[in-house]
Amino acid sequence: MKKNDPDPLQPLASLLVKIGSIAVHAQELFGPLGHHFDRIAMKSLLNDPEVNAWIESMTEMAMLPKKRS
């Protein structure tokens, strides 16, 4: 985490909305009526710079699992 980065344990509302959207799209995608638009939306959100910075910060703090790839 860089000195001027926001605290990953106190995320901004914009980040919470994005993370929540990822969760809802994941639920939809893996549900009985899952649609490929949910996958596209998730990919877009997972490529968001704010989301990636948060994931990196949380990973550095050992709060998220390490990626296999």
LUMKOLLO-806719 format. One record per atom (N, C-alpha, C): residue in three letters; x, y, z. Coordinates in steps of 0.1 Angstrom, whole numbers, padded with zeros to 4 digits, always signed. Layout:
N
ALAXYZ;...
END
This chain:
69
MET+0008-0012+0000;MET+0000+0000+0000;MET+0009+0012+0000;LYS+0006+0022-0009;LYS+0013+0034-0010;LYS+0008+0044+0001;LYS+0016+0054+0004;LYS+0013+0063+0015;LYS+0000+0070+0012;ASN-0003+0074+0000;ASN-0015+0082-0003;ASN-0027+0074-0006;ASP-0026+0061-0007;ASP-0037+0052-0010;ASP-0047+0052+0001;PRO-0060+0051-0002;PRO-0070+0050+0008;PRO-0068+0037+0016;ASP-0073+0037+0029;ASP-0072+0026+0037;ASP-0081+0015+0032;PRO-0076+0003+0028;PRO-0084-0008+0022;PRO-0094-0013+0032;LEU-0093-0011+0045;LEU-0102-0016+0054;LEU-0114-0005+0057;GLN-0112+0006+0050;GLN-0123+0017+0051;GLN-0125+0022+0036;PRO-0130+0013+0028;PRO-0131+0016+0013;PRO-0141+0028+0011;LEU-0139+0035+0000;LEU-0148+0045-0004;LEU-0161+0039-0009;ALA-0172+0047-0009;ALA-0185+0042-0013;ALA-0184+0037-0028;SER-0176+0044-0036;SER-0175+0040-0050;SER-0170+0026-0051;LEU-0160+0022-0043;LEU-0154+0009-0043;LEU-0164-0001-0038;LEU-0171+0002-0027;LEU-0181-0007-0021;LEU-0192-0010-0032;VAL-0196+0000-0039;VAL-0206-0003-0050;VAL-0200-0013-0060;LYS-0188-0011-0064;LYS-0182-0020-0074;LYS-0180-0034-0069;ILE-0176-0035-0056;ILE-0174-0049-0050;ILE-0188-0055-0049;GLY-0198-0048-0044;GLY-0211-0053-0043;GLY-0217-0057-0056;SER-0214-0050-0067;SER-0219-0053-0080;SER-0212-0066-0085;ILE-0200-0068-0082;ILE-0193-0080-0086;ILE-0200-0092-0079;ALA-0203-0091-0066;ALA-0210-0101-0059;ALA-0223-0105-0065;VAL-0231-0094-0068;VAL-0245-0097-0073;VAL-0244-0103-0087;HIS-0234-0098-0095;HIS-0233-0104-0109;HIS-0228-0119-0108;ALA-0220-0122-0098;ALA-0215-0136-0096;ALA-0227-0144-0092;GLN-0235-0139-0083;GLN-0247-0147-0079;GLN-0256-0149-0091;GLU-0258-0139-0099;GLU-0267-0141-0111;GLU-0260-0151-0120;LEU-0247-0149-0123;LEU-0241-0158-0133;LEU-0242-0173-0129;PHE-0240-0175-0116;PHE-0240-0189-0112;PHE-0254-0194-0108;GLY-0264-0186-0108;GLY-0277-0190-0106;GLY-0284-0196-0118;PRO-0296-0201-0116;PRO-0303-0208-0127;PRO-0306-0200-0139;LEU-0306-0187-0138;LEU-0309-0179-0149;LEU-0297-0170-0153;GLY-0285-0176-0150;GLY-0272-0169-0153;GLY-0271-0165-0168;HIS-0265-0153-0170;HIS-0265-0148-0184;HIS-0251-0143-0186;HIS-0247-0144-0199;HIS-0233-0140-0202;HIS-0230-0125-0200;PHE-0241-0117-0199;PHE-0239-0103-0196;PHE-0234-0101-0182;ASP-0237-0110-0173;ASP-0232-0110-0159;ASP-0216-0112-0159;ARG-0212-0121-0168;ARG-0198-0124-0169;ARG-0190-0112-0175;ILE-0196-0106-0185;ILE-0190-0094-0191;ILE-0189-0082-0180;ALA-0200-0080-0173;ALA-0200-0070-0163;ALA-0190-0073-0152;MET-0188-0085-0148;MET-0178-0089-0138;MET-0164-0086-0143;LYS-0162-0090-0155;LYS-0148-0088-0161;LYS-0145-0073-0161;SER-0155-0065-0165;SER-0153-0051-0166;SER-0150-0045-0152;LEU-0157-0049-0142;LEU-0155-0045-0128;LEU-0142-0050-0123;LEU-0138-0062-0126;LEU-0125-0067-0121;LEU-0113-0061-0128;ASN-0115-0054-0139;ASN-0105-0047-0146;ASN-0104-0032-0141;ASP-0113-0028-0132;ASP-0114-0014-0128;ASP-0101-0011-0119;PRO-0095+0000-0122;PRO-0082+0004-0114;PRO-0085+0005-0099;GLU-0096+0010-0095;GLU-0099+0011-0081;GLU-0100-0003-0074;VAL-0107-0012-0081;VAL-0109-0025-0076;VAL-0095-0032-0075;ASN-0087-0031-0086;ASN-0074-0037-0086;ASN-0065-0032-0075;ALA-0065-0019-0073;ALA-0057-0013-0062;ALA-0061-0019-0049;TRP-0074-0020-0047;TRP-0079-0025-0034;TRP-0075-0040-0032;ILE-0077-0048-0043;ILE-0073-0062-0042;ILE-0058-0063-0039;GLU-0050-0055-0045;GLU-0035-0055-0043;GLU-0032-0052-0028;SER-0039-0041-0023;SER-0036-0037-0009;SER-0041-0048+0001;MET-0052-0054-0002;MET-0058-0064+0007;MET-0049-0077+0006;THR-0044-0080-0006;THR-0035-0091-0007;THR-0022-0089+0001;GLU-0016-0077+0000;GLU-0004-0073+0007;GLU-0006-0075+0022;MET-0018-0073+0027;MET-0021-0074+0041;MET-0025-0088+0045;ALA-0024-0097+0035;ALA-0028-0112+0037;ALA-0042-0113+0041;MET-0051-0104+0036;MET-0065-0105+0039;MET-0073-0112+0028;LEU-0067-0114+0016;LEU-0073-0122+0005;LEU-0065-0133+0001;PRO-0071-0144-0005;PRO-0063-0155-0009;PRO-0054-0151-0021;LYS-0042-0158-0021;LYS-0033-0156-0032;LYS-0039-0162-0045;LYS-0037-0155-0056;LYS-0041-0161-0069;LYS-0032-0172-0073;ARG-0038-0182-0079;ARG-0031-0194-0084;ARG-0023-0190-0097;SER-0028-0180-0104;SER-0021-0177-0117;SER-0016-0163-0117;
END
